[in-house]
Amino acid sequence: MSRADIAALMLVLLLPAACARGPEAPFAAPSRPAGIAALRLADWQPVPLLALERTAITHLAVPAVDVHTHLRRVVDVAAEVARMDAFHVETLVNLDGSSGKRLLRELERFDRAYPGRFLTYANLDLALVGAPGWGERVAAQLATDFDAGAKGLKIFKELGLTVRTPDGRRVALDSPELEPVWRTCARYRRPVLWHVADPAAFFAPLDAKNERWHELHEFPGWSFADRTRFPTRARLFEERNRVIERHPDVTFVGAHMGSSSEDLKQLAGWLDRFPNLQVDMSASISELGRQPRAAHRFFVRYQDRVLFGTDLKSAKTAGYEVYARFLETDDDYFDTEAANGRQGFWRIYGMRLPAPVLQKIYRDNARRLLWPADPDRLAAQP
């Protein structure tokens, strides 16, 4: 047998065995890292690998009036003023004034200690709900609070969601018992900053499709998806809008873009329908910043109706830096957690608004609302 014949025979004998073994090791599928199959969704925290430039921000472009802050935990007010000065924050509106004696203490340590730097709003005394004539009594206390120096009324989202009478009846936002409150605001010409409902995801089932699952998993009490306990967002919006329509002599400010930052078309419809409605942008940039072109168009179109607000609990630099980056720059894909915590599992893009629009949103719109020509003169009794 020749060498060629022997080689051919060896090939015939070895080829089936080689094929049976499959591909060689270099082409084998990589093994799955240990534990990846067991990774919980709550533990998934990816780190972006984009190499992006960031605009250097040292202060706000315009001395600003922040119409939405919560300062009840601030202890050192002088230090707060120093932080405000450093980042060009002219005035903070403190929405945690409460009512009665506590309001007087807040007015003393903020508004009177630093005139023009702080404006404190009153809150409704909802402990009176359900008592005979409770609406009139709440309104009477509110009038006393306005006389004491409160510059407006802040209503928290609990009204409409969780506030009930002793017999278990939910207090609707357009409840007749609240009419004296709106009349008091009209008589004193004080604005109402109104938090109604919450983001759409908070009213959706907490399941695999909920885009704010991480946030709601951490804070399950923020979920209002249980229809046996809570009304729908649509119903809350309808109740609020009826009040706005009935009281054209009251200026209402919808907190958090009227809770409609996911649906700017809906919000535009409300602004077009109600001339006495404005909105603040507090704690909404996570939604606005993932639609920067639509948000830019909205802010330019309604530049006289949007107020600068943050929902911060202190004039912390990191929080204001995030808001300035969103409003003033065209930076890409940046985190918002330093401002309002983790809101959704995405990052946002800057709008880079024109300077005249920034001037209105940062300062002019708020000053027109809070420092009218004759702020202390009562309107005619309605």
N, C-alpha and C positions, 0 to 999 in steps of 0.2 A: 504493500500500500504506500502510495506516494505521500509526501508531506502535505500536498494540497488536499488529498483525500482525507488525511487525518484532521486537518483544520476544519474542513467542511463538516466532518462527523462531530467534532467537539462543539461547533456552533449549533448543530441540530440538537445536541443533548443539553446544552446549557441555556438556550434561549427560553424554553418554557419556564424554567425555574426563575430566571430573572424577571420575566413578566409577572409571575405569581407574586413576587415580592412588592410589586407596585413601584411608584416613583422613589428615587433616591432621597435621602434625608434633606438635601438642600431645598427640595420642592415640597416637603411635608408641611401641612397646616400648622401654624404656630400654636403652642399651647395657650390656653386662657389663663391670665394671671390669677394667682390664688386669691379667692375672696371676691372677685369682681361680680360673680353671679349672685352673691349675697349682698351686694351694695344696696343699702336702703335709699329710697328717693330723698329722704330728709337729709342724708349725708352727702349727697352729690353736690359739690361746690366747685364747678370747673373754673379754671383761671384762664382768661383770654390771653392769647399769645400774639396779638396784634402789636406791632411796633408803631405807636402813634405819637405825634407831637401834641403838646398841651399848651394852650395859651396861658401865660403867666398872669395871675389875677391877684392884685393886692388890696383892692377895694371896689365897691360898686361904682359904676360909671356916673351915677347921679345920686346925690343925697336922697335917701329913700325913706318913705313912710311904709312900714310893714304893718298892714291892717289886721294881721292874724297871728298873734302869739299867745302863749300860755305861760304866765310868769308867776304862778302861785308858789312855785318852789324856789324862786330867786331869794337869796338871803342878803347878799352884798349888792345893793342897788348901785352904789358908786362904781363898783367893778363892772357892772353891766353897762353903765354909761361909758366907761373907758373903752369897752369892747365895741360899742356902737360908734364912738368917735373914730376908732381905728379903721373901721370898714365902711365909713360914710353912711351910717344908718341914722337918719335924723330923728325919727320918732317910732316908738313901738306902741301898738294898740294892744293892751292887755285885756284879753277876753275872759279872764277869771275873776272878775270883780265881786261876784256873788251878790248879796243884797244886805240891806240893813247895816248892822254894826261891822260885819266883816268888810263890806264895801267901803265904809268910812276909813277903816285901817288901810286898805289898799290905796285909796285916794291919797291918804296922808303920806305914805311912804314912797309912792311913785309920783303921782301928778303934782302934788303940792311941793314935794321936795325937789323936783326937777321939772319946772313948768315947761311945757312944750315938748319934752322928750318922751313923755308917756301919756297916753289917754286910756282911761279904764272904762270898760263897759260893765253894765249891770247884767245879772242873770235873773230869770224868773224864780220865785220861791214856790217850787212845785210841791213842797210839803203841804200846801193848802189845798191841793187838788182833792175834790170830792166833798169838801166842807160846804155848807150852805152859802151860796153867793161867792164861791171861791174865785171866780173870774174877776169880779169887782175888787175883791180883796187883793189879788195878785196885782191888778192894775194900780191900785192905790199905793201899794208898796213900791211899784216901779216908778210912779210919779215922785214919791219921796226920794228914791234913789237918783232920779234925774235932777231934782232940786239940789241934792247933795253934791252933784258934779259929774255923775256918770254921763259919758258922751254918746252912748248908744246902748243897744240891747243885743246880747248874744244868746241865741237859743241853740241848745245842744240837741244832738240827734235822738236822744232818749224820748223826747216829745214826738209822738207819732209811732215810735217803735215799742217802747217798754212802759211808758207812763200810763197807769190805769187808775181808775177810781176805786174806792174801797170795795165796790161790788164786782170788780173785775172788768169793767168796760174800758176798752182802749180809748184814750183821748185823741181824737182825730185832729189833724192840723187845722182843719177848717171848722172846728167845734165852735158852736155859738158862745160857749163860755169864755172863749178867748177874745171875743170882739172888743171888750173893754181894753185889752192890752194894745190892740192895733190902734184904737182911738187915742190912747195915751201917747203912743209914739208919734202919731200925726200931730197931736196938739203941741208936743214939745219939739217937733221937728228933729227927732233922733232916728238915725238909721237902725235897721234890724239886720244883723249879720246872722244868717240862718243856715245851720247845718241840717240838711234833710237827706235821709237815706245814706247810702255809702256806695263804694264802687260796685259795678255790676257783678263782679266775681263773688262778692260777699253774699249775694242773694241767689247764687247758683249752687247746685249740689257740690259737696266737697268730694269729688271723685277724680278719676284719671284725666278728665277733660278740663278741670278747673285750672286756669292759667296762673292763679295766685295760691296754688296749693301749699307751697312752702310757708307762706305768711299765715294762712289760715290753720295749717297744721300746728304752727307755733302758738297761735292765738285763736283757739277754736271758738271763744266767746264772741269773735267778730263775725261769725257766720250767722246770717239771717235767712237761711234757706228753708227753715221749717215753716211751712205755710199754716200749720196749726197754731203757731205762736206769733208769727210776724206777718204784716201785710206785704204786698208786692212793692217793688220800687215804683212801678207805674202808678199804683194807687197813692203812694205818698206824694209823688210829683203832682198828680191831679189835685190832691187836697191843698198842697202848697200853692199851686197856680191859681186856684180859686180865691185864696186869700189875697194874693198879689193883685188879682184883677179887681177885687172888691175895694181895695184901698189904694187908689192911684196917688193919694197924698202922702204915702209912706214910701221911703226908699228902702228896698230890700236888696241885700247883698247875698248872693248864693255862695256859701262857703264851698271851697274845693271845686271851683268851676261849676257850681250848681250840682255837684255830683254827677256830671255828665261829660267828663273829659274824654271818655271812650267814644262819645257820640256828639261830635261838634255840630253836626247838622241839626240835631235835636236842640242843642243849646242855642244855636243861632235862631231857631224858630221861636224860642222863648224870648230872647232879647228883642227880636223884631216885634213880637206880640205885646210885650210889657215894657213901656218906656221907663217905668219906675224900678226896673230890675238891673242890677249890676252883678258882677261876679268877682271873687278873688281867686287867685291861682294857687293857693296854698295846698301843699301835699298832693299836687296833681302833675308834677313834672315827669313822673315815671310814665304816665299815660301820654302826656303831651309830647314828650321827647322821643317817643318811638314813631311819631307821625310828624316830624319837624316841618315838612312843607305845608301840610294841612294846618298845623298849629300856627305857622308864620302867617298864612293867609288870614286865619281867624283873628289873630292879635292885631294885624294891620287893619282889618275891616272894622273891628270893634275896639279900636284903640282908646276910645273915650269911655268904655264900659268895663274894662278889666283893671283890677286893682292888684298891686303887688302884695302878696302875703306868703308866709312860709310855714306856719304851724310849728315854728320852733319854740322851745321852752327856755331859750336863752339866746343872746346875740352871739352865738358861737361862730367863729370865723369859718370853720369847715362847712357849716351849713350854708352860709351866705355865698361862699365860693361856688358851691354847686349851682345855686340859683343864678349867679352872675354868669357862669359858664353857659348855662342853658339860654339865657336871654341875650347875652352880649356877643357870644362867639359862634363859630361854625365848627367847633371841635366835634370829633366823631366818637361815638361809642364809649361814653364815660359813665361811671357808677354814680348812683344817687344816694347810696346808703348813709353817707355822712350827714345828709340833710334830714331825711324823714324815715330812715331805716330801710330795710329791704321790702320793696313793694313790687312784686313780680320778678320773674327770673330773667331779666333782660337789662340792657343798658340803653342809654339815650344819646341823642344828637342835639347840638346847639342850633338855635334859630337865627342868631345874629340879626336882631331887629334894628331897624334904622334909628338913629339917634333921637329924632323927634318923637317916635313911638315910645322909646325907652323913657324919655322925659315924662310923658303922660302916665305910663304904667307905674314907674317907680315913685312918682311924686305928685304930679299935678292932679290926677283924678282923685287921689285921696284927700288932698288939701281942699279941693272943691267940695268934697263930701263932708269933711270934718271941720273945716273952718269957713263956713259960709259967711256972707257979708254981715249978718246979724244973728249969731248962733244962739243967743239966749232969749230972743224974743219968741213968745208963745204964738203959735198960729191961732186963728180964730177957732173957737170951740166948735167941732163938727156936730 
